[in-house]
Amino acid sequence: MTTTDNSLHRFQLERAGVRGAIVRLDEAWQRIRANGDYSRPLAELLGQTVAASALFTSPIKFEGRLSIHLRESGALRLLFADCTHDGQLRGIARWDGEQPQSRVSLETDARLAITIENSVTDTRYQGLVPVEHGDLAAAFEGYFQRSEQLPTRLVLAANAERCAGLMLQQVATTGGNAAVADADGWNRAEHLLATLGQDELLDLPPQEVLRRLFHEEEVRLQPAQALAFGCTCSRERVGTMLRTLGRAENDAVLAEQGSVQVTCEFCNRHYVFDEAEINELFADEPPVDAVPTRH
């Protein structure tokens, strides 16, 4: 029996010296998926990326946004998802040509970037690594190994109704050595996670997944963090974007269409700016065809 959920649970395997997180998204994922006309394989890839973006916020303390970008030279132009510190999620995928109808394998020239933007300190950190495996979860594991030197294991899954993910990371001390509460703890946790099927991850409540996998590992479960779809677009942000395009381009669109219209790719919200509103945006600039007065 399935239950609806939109949450992130952090947990520790006390005996093994392992930390982890499990995420499950129902309505939030359905909102994201509904904003694009995705084939099943492309939607599954996007859902896994969205779940991963929430998981990756679990071990860090910050106020801001964590985003995942994956680009390649093939038909998959873009996989993007981000999650804020307070659990607001969004995501988008872009594909050239007819969308895939079978499982998507990532190209070997793909590049994966994970960016953390801290709104309090106004700082930005980005890690960029090549993708060495066609599987998305393996690509993320490779990122943490290469960029963070942090052993990480992931199971990601998505279908039309739900996306979910479970992440394990080996706890490290200040000196970088693994905390050894149990010398075989990490190896054992890896093997237990490998028994988890995608259907189990999607269908079972998070607490049941953890109980089945780690019932002998002294699981300490943290309170759930609520997650939800959230888009940062606004009329003010769109206006700022239109200003960056310049007066001439906006006037050209006005002349052709009578208004400037913008649709947000993430939430499909539609913004319309008429001539008076465009003039207000550029009130501090002279008209494009204005002739400077000679003195």
N, C-alpha and C positions, 0 to 999 in steps of 0.2 A: 504493500500500500504506500503510495507516494503522498507527501505533504508539501504544501507550498512554503517557500522560504526565500529570503533575500538577505543573506548574512555571511559574515566572516568570523570564524572561530580561530583564535590562536590557542596553541597547546604546547605542552612540554612532555616529553617522555623522560621522566626523572631518572629512571634507572639507566637508560641508554645514553644520556647526555645529548639528546636530540631535541630540537625545537621544530615546530611545524605550524601549518595553518590549513584550514579547509574552508572552501567557499562554495556556496550554492546560490544560484540566481534563477528566479522564475520570472516574475513580472518585469523585473529590470532588464533581463535578457530579451524577453518578448518585445519590449518597447524598442530596444536597439535593433533587433532583427527586423521589425516592421518598418523601420525607416529606410530600408534598402531592399531591392528586389533581388535577393540572393538565391542562387541554387543551393541545394542541400550541402554539397561538399564545401562550398565557399562559406556558407553560414556556419558550418561546424568549425572551420578554421578560425573565423572571426570570434565565435563563442569561446573557443579555447583561449584566444588572445585576451578577451575581456576578463575571463576568470583569472588568467595569469596576472593581469594588471592589479586586481584586488589582492591576490596572494602576495605580490611583491611589496605591497605597502606594509605587510604584517610585521617585519622585523625592524622597521625604522620609525623613529619619532620625528615628525616634522609637521609643519602646516604648509600645505601647498598641493602639488600634483605630481603623480608619477605617470609617465607615459611610455608606451611601447610603440616603436616604429619598425616595420620590417619592409624592405624594398628589395626587388630583384629585377634583372633585365628581361625576364620572361613575361608571361601574360599577367602574373600577379604584380600589379603596379604598387599596391600599398595594402598593408595590414596595420591598422592603428587602433589603439585603445588607451584610455587613461582612467585613473581613479584618484580622487582627492583624498586628503587625510580624513575627511568626514564621510567618506563612502559614496560620493557621487560618481557615477560611471557613464562612459559613452564609448562608442566605437564605430569604425567604418572600414569597409574593404573596397578596393578598386581592382577591376579585372579588365584587361583588354580583350575585345572580341566576345565570342560566345562563351558563356560561363561554363565551368567544368561540371560534368555529370558523374564523375568518379573521383576517388580520393586524390587530393592534391599533394604532390611531393615538392618540397621547396628546392629551388635551384641552388647549385653549389656556389654561385656568385652572389647570393642574397646577403644582405647586411642587416644586422639586428642592432638597434639602438634602444637603450633604456635611459630615460631622462628624469631627473628629480629636480623640480623647481620649488624652492623654499620661499614662500611669500613673506615670511617674517624677516629673514636675513637678506632677501633679494639676491639669492645665489642660485646657481644652476650647475648641476653635475650631470655629465653624460658619459656613459660607457658604450663603446661601439666595437663590435666583434663580427667576424665573418661567420656565416652559418655553414657548419661542416656536415650536418646531417639533414636528411629530407624531412624528418619528423619534427614537429614544432616543439614538443616537450623536450626532446633531446637537444634542440637548438638553444632553448632556455637554460638547460643544465650546463651546456658548453659555455654560455655567457657567464654564469656565476663562477665556473671553474677558471676561465681565462681572465675575467675582469676583476673578480673578487677573491679568487683562490679559496672559494668556499664550496665544499662538497654539497651538492643539492640534487634531490630527486623529485620528480613531478609526475603526476597523473592528471591529464586534462581530458575533458569530455564535453560534448555539446550535442543537442538535438533540437528539434523545433520548439520544444516547450521549456528547455532548461539547459544551462551550462554550469559546470562545476569543476573544481580542481582541488588537489591535495598536494602540499609541498612539505618536504622534510629537508632540514639543513643541520649539518653537524655543528654543535655548539663549540665555539673557540674561546680560549682564554685571551688575556691581553697580549701575551707573547706570541699568539698565533698557533699555539699547540692545542689540539682537540682536548676538550675536557673529558677525562676518562673516569666516569663513574662506573662504567662497565667496559672493559677492554674490547669486547665484541659487540658493543651496543649499536654502533653505526652499521656494521655489517648485518646484524640481525634486523634492524629497522628497514634497511634496504630490501632485504629478502621478503619481509612481511609486506611491504608496499607493493612489491612485484606481483603479489597474489591478488591485488585489487583489480577487478574488471571495470571497464567504463560503465557498463549497465548498473553495477552496484553503486558506483559513485553518483550516478544520476538519479537512481531510484530510492536509495535509502537516506534517511535523515542523517545529518553529520555525526550526531552522537552515536548512532548505530554503526556507521562506518568505522569510527574510531574504536568502538567496543569490539567489533569483530576482528579488526586488525591487531590491536595493541592491548588486549585485555590483560596481558601479563606484564605490561611495561610501565605501570604506574602513571597513567595519563593524568596530567593536570590541565583541565580545560578552563580557558578564560571565558568571561562573559561575551556573548555574541555582539558584534558590531553590525548595526543595520546598514544595508546597502540599497541604493536606488539609482534609477536612471536620472541623469542630470546633465543639462546642456548649459554652457556658459554664454550662449549667444544672447544678444540684446539689441535693441534699436540703436543704442549709443555705440556699441561695438561695430555694428554694420556701418553706421555713419562715419566712424573713424576709418574703416576700411575704404569707403568710397572716397574720402578725402585723399587717401594715399594714391588713388588712381588718377587724381588730377581733375581739374575743372573741365578741360577739353573733352576727355573721354565721357564724363557724365553728361555734358551738354550734347554730345553726339548721340548717346542713348536716348536722351529726352527728345531730341528732334525726330528720331526714328520711331520711338515707341510711346512717347507722351509721358512716360514715367520711368524711373529706375527701379527694377525689381530684383530682389536677392532672396534665394531660398537656402536656409541652413542645411548643410549636408548631414548633420548629425541628428536633427530633430524634425526636419521638413517645415519648420516655421517659415512663413512667407512674409517678407518685408517689402513695402511699396513706398517709394519716395517720389512725390510730385515735384513740379518745377519750383514751387515756393520753398519746399523743404530742401531741395538741392541748393537753391540760392542762399538759404540760411546757413547751410554747411560751409559755403564759400563766401560768407558775408565779409570776411576780412581780406578778400582777394578781389582785384578788379576783374571785370568781364574779360574773357579771352580775346575778344576783338577790340578791346579798348586801346586807343592810341595815346601814348604818354604826352602830356602837355609840355611844350617847349617853353623855356624861360630865356 
